[in-house]
Amino acid sequence: MSERTERLRVHARDVNGAYTSDERVYLFLQGMEKNPVQNEIYRRGLAKRWQLSRETPVIDADELIVGKPCQRKLTGAEQAEFDRLLKAEKMMARRSGQESHMAVDYEKLLRLGTTGIRAEIEGYKAKLDDANPADQEKLFFYDACLESLLGLEAYSWHYSCLASALADTEKDPVRAAELKKIAEITAKVPKYPAGSFYEACQSISFLTAAMEGQYQLGRPDRYLWPYYQADRDAGILTRDEALELCTCLGIMYSEHCNKGLAEGFMVCGRDENGKDVTNELSYIFIETIALVRLSYPGVGVCINSDTPEDIIELSCRMLGKGYSHPAIFNDDLIIKGLVGYGVPYEHACTYIHCTCVEITPIKRSACWVASPYHNLTNYLLELMAEPNADEKYPTFEALLAGYHELLASHIRRGVVDQNRAMTNRMHSYANPLVSCFVDDCLAEGRDIEQGGAAYNWIMPSFVGMANLVDSLVALEELVYKGQEYSLSALRQIMRDNYAGNEALRRRIDQSFEKYGNDCERPDGLVSVINGFILEEVAKYENPRGGRFIPSLFCWVMHERFGRATEATPDGRPAGFPLGDGSGPAQGRDRTGPTSAIMSTTKWDHSPFIGGIALNLRFSATMFEESLIPKMCALVHTYIDRGGFEMQVNVVDREAMKQAQICPEQYRDLVVRIGGYSDFFTRLDVNMQNELIQRSEHTL
């Protein structure tokens, strides 16, 4: 690690940068007010240009890759105007739903530059008739796109001017030369096509910063490869220099991400011809994990049957050092799942985990992820609380059928809410800058928010599966087989949080079969419930013509739901987090990681393109270099059995406990949550305790 990258890393860790700022929002709202045109899309394009052309450029010491929001404090007059604009701008309240959660066409930016894309837009405009009412909306859209791109060009030019001015006053000749280089590069990109690896890295950084959101970097080992290869062949770039630039890019990217969110990129995988495309940049980007050592970017490695074994070994070595990255994705299974939903293979092979583990095709998507989250366990408590529940559900089969009926009603309610939000958003919001880099917005003359993207899925996520099936097993044993309790009696015990019934809670916890231990009863129930979810979700369509696709991951919702959920029949006390993904509940995978993998791969993962996460935690004291082959074997087992995604924490329980006591000594401790990573000391105490509670495996 160079001294430069370590200083940049610590700075990014400590400031916890964000992709937005008061200045950004203030300038955008100011632009909206100063351009009161009737067409909302065009108005937003004008406002975006106003914002980007007036933002304060920031170049901190040591930076080689630049472009991030200025976090300056607004002046008194600006703050007063900002407050007025916030109150006056009613559209802010209408901005429901989601944006970003995908990767744009970075390759197009590098190949054409904004000038080339503007020429493409002018070509589309020339084919329209401005006297034709049907073409008017397209013309407004195209003009909005042009305004946004001009704003991006102004944004980069201001960075070039700042870098040049800083170079003139810099006393260190080495840094002065770096600043002059930055000035030269930012005067060229992203306005013109990238001509070098350095220019390509800078160009994508500018676009990412300007879009403002959870936009993923896609597959940089693919679209940066031609520039890397050309520079290496020309002798103007060394591998170490490329590693430093990639590390700087990762650190800058981290500064765009808000606390508790997730952004990242993927490497490896197959191309449109089915060929594995792992290259030297794939290795370099995985190596940056050890240098960046931050919670973001989240790195995913796409493993298929042709992936080089040393990529898997390198990935396991990074995990063994406790970096929490990369996440392991099953490339062949995910491609199969996308193709199953009608995505052509050439699109399916270029997907991205669009925040945590949600899968969307790169440069073609406008999907809403985890919309909404469903608390599966709370629905069971709701069922148990129904009047005359004992009479309504006299058998376990009747109980399960009743649960399916209730779950279906909640799914429908979620669909209605999301479709209303999407309809509302289509009439009140637009994003012309992003639309320039998403197919088929320009070809159709339609903004991404109006359905211009090829794929417009909504992906509800179902949380607490492990708690649900463990609870069902307990109910079957206690109510229907043993006939020891009625449903209503157990429901009251849940309301009382097992008060006076601790022996029962311990019995449930210790005696009944639990999901995650290769037991047929709970594992079979997961298959049944997942099958029902797939059938039910498939019934619906959204206003953009997209389908609903389910997911089984939680981000942080297992903790939030758990905090608001009463005690459950699986022995979980009130307020404790629910299970953290598709795997077993915390501390219940008692027969080792192989059993956990066996349980979680007894059903078909491929239709759950909305994302599946299996979390495993290993003791750092047991994770030595000699154990890397065993970890690789575990990865192969999960992939071969059709697992979707696996993420690993290698951190000791005692280290986390000490971090709670002395957080200042553990500021670099990064942990995996429910699909993404974060700094342990930034988590609330409930989430920290949940991580400590997870089973700690050995190899």
N, C-alpha and C positions, 0 to 999 in steps of 0.2 A: 504494500500500500504506500503510495506517495504521500508526502506531507500535505500536498495540495488537496487530494481527495479526502484525507482525514479531516482537514479543517472544514471543507465544504460539507462533509457528512455531519459533523458535530453542529455546524450552523443550521443545517436543515432540521436536524433532530430537535434543536433547542427552540427555534422560532416557530415550528409547526406551521409552516406556510399554508396558504389556502388558495384555491383557484379563483376566488373572488375577493373583492375588497370594497370598502366604502367608496373609494374613488371610482372604481369601475361601475358600480351600480349608480352612483351619482351622475357620472358622465352619460351613461346610457339613458337614464330618465330625463336628463337635460336634453339629450338629442331627440327623445320622443316628443318633448314639449315644443322644441324649436322647429319641428317638422310635422305640423298637424295635418298631414295629408289624409284623405279619406281611406285610402287602401292600407289596411293594417300590415300586410306583408312588406309593401314598399316603405312604409313608415319605419318598420323595424330595420330594414336595410340601411336607411339613412341614419338611424340612431346608432347602429353598429359602427358605421363609418365615423360618425361624430365621436363615439367613445374611443375607438382604436387610434384615431388620429390625434387624440388629446391626452392619452394616458401618459403618465410619467414613466419613462424608461428607467430600469434599475439594473446596474451592473455591479455586483459585489466583488470584493477582493477574491482572487484565485479563479473566478469563473472562466471557463472556456466555452461553455454552452450558456446562452443567455435567453431571457424572456420570461418574466414572471410578474404578477400583479404588484403594484406599488402599495405597500401597507401604510402609507403616510396618513397622518391624522389630518382631517379636513380643517380648513380655517373656520373661524367663527361664522363668517358670512356664507361659506360653502355649506356648513353644517345646517344653518338655518334654511337655506334653499333646499338642501337634501331632505330635511324633515317635511318641508312643504310639498315637495315632489312625491315623496312616499305616500303622503295622505291623499294627494290629488290623483295619483295614478291608479285608478280603479282596476286596471287590467292585471295588476299584480295579484289581486285576490282571485282572479279567474284562472290563474296559471296552475291548475290542478294537473295531476298525472305526472309523467316522467319524460326526461330527455336523456341524451347520451347513452350510457350503458351499451356501448358498441365501439367499433373501430372504423374510422373513415378511410378513404382511399389515399393513403400517404404516397403510394407509388405514383399516382397521377400527379400529385403536387410536385414530386421530384422530377418527373419526366417533362411536364409542361410548364411549371411555374404558374403564378397567377396570371401572367400575361397570356399564356397559352390557353388557360381556362376562360379568360375574358374573351379571347378570340372565338372559342367554341360557343360561348353564350351569344355573341354577336351573330354567329352563323344561325343559331336557332331563331333569334329575333328576326333576321332577314326573311325568314320563311313565313312570318305571320302578317296578317292584315290588320293594321291598327283601326280600321273601320268596322271590323267584325267583332261584335260584342263577345263572342266566344274566345277570341284571342286576347282580349283586353287583360284578363286576369293573368294569363301567361306573361304578357309584356310587363305587368307590374312585378311579377315574380322575378323575371330575368333582370330587370333594372335593380331590384333589391339585391340580387346576387352580385351584380357589378359593383354596387355601392359598398357591399361588405368586403369584397376583394380589394377595392381601392383603399379601404380602411386598413386592411392587413398590410398592404404595401407601405402605407404611411407609418404604421406601427414599427415595421422593421427599419425604415429609413431613420426614424428618431433614435433607434438603438445604434445605428451606424454613426450618426452625428455625436451621440454621447460617447461612444467608444473612441472616436477620433479625438474628441476634446480631452478625454481622460489620458489618452496616449501622449498628448502634447505636454501634459503637466506631470506625467509619471517619471520619477527619478530613477527607478530601477529599469535598466535597459531591457532586461528579459521580459518584464511585465509590459513595458511600453510596446515591445514587438508583438506580444500577444494581443494587446488592445488594438493595435493597428490591423492585425489579422482579423480580429472580430469585426472591426469597422468595414474592412474590405468584404468580408463574407456577408454581413448583414445588409450591405448596400446591394448585394446581388440576389440573395434568397430571402424570402420565397418568391420574389417577383419574377425571377428567371429560373430556368431549370438548374438543378444542382449539377455541379461538375466534378465534385470530389466527395470523399467520405465525410470530411468535416462539414462541408456545405450541406450535405444531405441531413446530417444529425441536427444542424442548426435550423434547417428549414422545417423539419417535423416538430421541433421544439416550439417554434413560433406559432405554427398552426394550432398545436395543442393548447398553448397558453391563450390564444385568441378565442378559441371555442368556448372556454369556461364551462367545465362540467366533468363528469366521470367518463371521459373518452379514453379508451385503451389505445396503446401504441401498436396493436395488431401483431404482425409477425416481422419484427425488424431484421431478424437474421435472413429473411427472404428479400425484402425490398432494399435493404442496404448492401446486400451481397455484391451486386455489380460494381458499386462504387468502391467497396473494400477491395475487391479482386483487381480492379483497374489500378487503384493507387498502389497496391502491393506490387503488381507487375511493373509499374512505372518506377518503383523504388522511392516513392515520396511518402510512404506510410509504413511504419513498423507495426508489428503485432502489439507491442507494449503501448504505442501511441493510440492505436485503435481501442485497446482496453481502457485507457484513461479517458478517451472521449466517450465511450459507452458508459463508463462509470459516472462521468459528469452529467451525461444525459439522464441517467437514472436518478441521480441526486436532484437535478433540476425538476424532473418529473415529480419527485416526492414533494417538492415545495408547492406544487399545484394542488395537492390533495388535502381535503379537509380531514380533520381528526375523525377517526371512526369510520371512514369510508374506505373504498378499495379501488385502486387503479393498477394496471400492469400490462404485461405483454406475454406472448407465448413464443416458444422456439421449437424447432424440429417439426416432425409430422410429414405427411405426404403431399405431393402436388397433384395437379389435375390429371396426370397420367398414372397416378398410383405409386409413384417413385418416392422413396424417403429422401427428404431434401436437407438432412442434417449437413451442416458445413462448419467451417472454422469459426464463423461468427456465432453459431449456436453455442459452441464451447465458451467463447469469450463472454457472451451475455450471461451464461450460468456462472462463470467466474466472477462477474461483477457483484454477485450476491454477497460474497465475502468482503468486498470493498465498500459497498453501499451500506449494508448492515442496518437498514431502516425497515419500517413496516411496509413501505411502498418503495418502488413498484412491486406488485405481486407477480412473481414469475411462475409461469406454468410451462412444463415440459410435456410435449405430446409424444407418448410412447406407443409405437406400433410393433408389429412382428419383425420389421426390418430395421428398427432403431439400433444403432451401434451400441454394443454392450458398455463401452467406456462412457457413454453419455449417462446411462443409468447409474454406473459406478460414481461418476462425478456428482450427479444429483444426490445420491445417497450420502456421499461424503459431505456435501454442503448441509444436508439435514442433520447428519451426525454431529456437526459442529454447533448445532443449535440455532441456525439462521432462520428456520421456519419456511424457507423457500428452497427449492421450487415445489409447487404442488404437482402431483403426478396425474396426468390425464390419459385416458385410454383412447388413443387416436382412432383406431379402427372402429371401436364401438360408437364413438360420437359421430363419425362420418356415416355409419350405418343408420343411426338414429335420425340424422338430418335428412338423409336420402329417403327414409321411411315417411317423412313429412312432406315429400315432394320436392325437396331441394336437389337440383342437379349436382352430380358428383363434383364438377369443377367449381361449384360454389361451396359445397359441403366440406371440401378439404381445406378451405381457408376460413376457419371459424375463430372465434375469440371467446375466452371466459370474460364476459363483459363487465363484471365487477368482481364477484367472488368466484362462482362456478357456473353461472348462467351462460349458456352457449347461444351465440348469434353469428350468422354469416358476416364476415368482414365486408365493409363498404356497401352493404345492401340492406341494412336493418334499421328499423325504428321500433324496437320492441320495448315493452314495459315488463320489467322483471319483478318477481315477488309481489305481484299485484292481484289480490292482496295476500297477506299471510293468514293462514288458517290455524287456529289452536285446536288440534285434533283432540287433545285430552280434555279440554274444557267442554267440548261438545258431548263427551261421554258423561261428564258431571251433569250437564244440562239434561241429558236423556234420563239419568237416574233420578233427577228431581221432578220429573213429570208427574202430575197427579195420577194415582193408581198405577204407578210404574210396575208394581209387583204383579198386578193382574194383567197388564198390557204385555209384559215380557215374561211369560211363565217358563220359557226354555231359553237356553243359550242361543239357539238359532234365531229365536224371535228377537232377542236382544240385539244380535248382530244385524238382523234385517232392519230393526228400528233405528240402529245407529246409521246404517247406510241411507235410510230415508232422511234422517236429520242432516247428515253430511251433505246430501244432495241439495237440500234446501239452502244450506249455508253457501255452497258453491254457486248456486243460482243467484243468491243475494249479492255475492261478491262480483259476479259477472255483470249484474245490473249496475252496481256502483261504478265499476271500471268503465263500462260502456258509456255511462252518462258523463264521466270525467273526460273520456276521449272525445266524445261528441262536442263537449264544451270547449275543449282545448283546440279542436280543429277550427272553431269559429273565432278564437280569441288569441291565437299565438302562432308564431312562425319563426323559423331559424334559417334564413337564406344563406348565411355563411356555411353552415354545416351541409346544407342541401347541395352545395357545389361539389361535395366530395362523397355523395351517397347516390348510388344507382337505384332507380332510374329517374331521379328528380329532374335533372336538366333535360334529359331526352323527352320527358313527359310534360315539362313546363309546370311542375307541381312541387310545392314545398314539402319537406319531409314531414311536417306536422299535418299536412292535408292528404297524406297517404302516398307521397312520391317514392318512398322506399319500396323495394321489392318484397321485403318481409316485415310484417307488422303484427307480430305475435304479442299476446299478453300471457304472462307466465305466473299463475298463482303458486304459492309455495305452502307446503303442508308441514307443520312443525309439531314435534312431540310424538312421532310415530312409535318410538321405543316405549315411551310411557303409556301410550294407548294400548299396545299389544300386551305389555306386561300387566296392565290393569285388567284387560279382558281375561287373561289367564287366571288372575287372582279371583275375578268375579265368577268364572266358571268353576273354580275349585271351591270357593266359599259359599256361593249361592246355589249353584245348580248341581254340583256333584256332592259336596258335603252337606248342603242344606243347613249350614250353620247360621247364616244371616240372610235377611231379606235385602233386596236392593235399597229399599227406603231406610233400613237400619244402617247399612253401610254408608248411605249418603249422609246421614246425620253424623256418623263418625268422621267423615271427610270434613264436614262443616266445623266439627270440633277439633280438627287437626290432630286426631288420634289421642286427644286428651283422655287419660284413663285407659287407653288401649295400646300402650306402647308395646306390650307383648305381642299383640296382633300385628303391629307394624313390623316388628323384628321377624316374626314368623313369615310374613309375606316377603320380606326382603331376603330371608335366608333359605326358605324352603321351596318356594315355587320357581318353576323354570323361567328364565329370563332371556330375552332377545340378546343375541351377541355371543352365545355359548354353544352354537351349533345344535340347538334343541329344536326338534321338528314342530312342536306346537306353536310357540311364539313366532318362529320363522315363517311357518305356514300362514299365520294370520296376517303377517306383513304382506305376503303375496296376494291374499284375498283382498285386503283393503286397497293396496296399490292398483290392483286390477279394476276395482270399482272406481277409483279416482280417475284412472285413464278413460274409462268409458263415459263417465259423467262429464268430465272437462271437454271431451271431444264433441259434445253436442252443440257447443256455442261458437259464435263468430263475433268479431268486434266491428265497430263502424268503419274501420279502414279496410275491411275485408280479410283481416288476419284471423288466424285460429287461436284458441287457448291451448297452452301446453304446460303440463304440471312440472313442479320441481319439489325436491325434498332436501332443502338446506335452510339455514336459519339466520345467517349473518349474526346479529345480536338478539334476534327476536326470541330465542329460547330463554334468555334471561329476562327479557321484558315481559313475555307471556307468563313465565314462571312466577315472577314477582306478584302478578295479579291473579294467579290461579290458586284455588284452595287445594288442600291435600288431595291426593289421588289414590285410587285403589291399589296401585303398584307399590305403595309404601313411601312414596315421595311426600315429604312434609310441605305444608303450605308455604308459598313464597320461594321455594327452591327452584332453580332453573330447570326447564324441560331438557330432554335429550338434545344434543348439539348437532344433529344432522340425521343422516340415514343409518348411523351406527347405533350401538347400544347406549343406554342411559349411563350417566356418570358412575363409574365404579362397579358396573354390573358385568363387564366382560372379564370374568374371573378365571377363564380357562385359556387365556393367552391370545395373542394377536391373530394367530391362524384361525382359531374358532370364530373370532369376530369377523374375519374376512369370509369364512364359510357361511356364516349367518347372513351377511349383507349381500351375498352374491347368489342367493337361491332364487332370485326373480330377475326379470329382464330389465336392465337399467336403460337400454337404448331409447325408449320413448320419453324418458324424463329429461329431455333436452333443456328444460328450465334449470337443471342443475342438481347434482347429488354430491354430497360430501361425506366422506368417512374420515373421522379424526382418530388418530392413534397417537398415544404418548409413550415415549420410552425414557428410561432413566439415562441421564447423561453419563453417570458413573459407569454404566455398563456398555456404553457405546464406544468401543475402541475401533481402531483401524482394522483389526483382524476380524471384526464382526460385519464389515461392509458387505462381504459376499452373502451373509445371511439376510441382510436388509434387502439386497438386490433380489434374492430368492423370494422374499415376501412380496416385493413389487411385482415380480413375474407371476406369482400365484394370483394376486388380485387382478392383474390385467388379463391373464389367461382365463380366469373364471368370469370375465365380463363385468368387472368393476368399473365404475364411471370415473371417479376421482378419489384419490387418497392424499391426505395431507398429514404431515408428521410433526409433532412437537418432541424435541429432545431437550428436556429441561427437568431438573430435579424438583421434587415437591418441596424440599427444604430450601432450595434457592428461591422459590416463589414465596415461601413464608418469610424468609429474610427480606425479600424485596418489599413486603408489606410493612416490615418494621423499619427498614432503612432504605426508602425508595431512592434517595439521592445516590446510593451506591450501585443501583441496578437500572440506570437510565437507558442502557442499551439492551435490556432484556426484551426480546421480541417473541411473541407467542402466537400460535394459531388459535383462532376463535371458532367461528362456524362457517368457514369459507374464505376468510381473509385473515390477515395478520395485524397485530397492533402492539404497541409498547405496553408491557404488563403494568407498569406503574401509572399509566394513564387510564386504566380501566377502573370502573367503580368496584367497590369491595365485593359486591355480590358476584360479579363476573370473575374477579380474582379467585374467590372461594370456589366457584364452579370449576375453574381450570385445575385448581389444587385437588379437587375431588375426583377428577378423571383417573381412570386406571393407569398405572405406571407399569408398562411392560418391560421385559428384558428379552434379549435375543440369545 
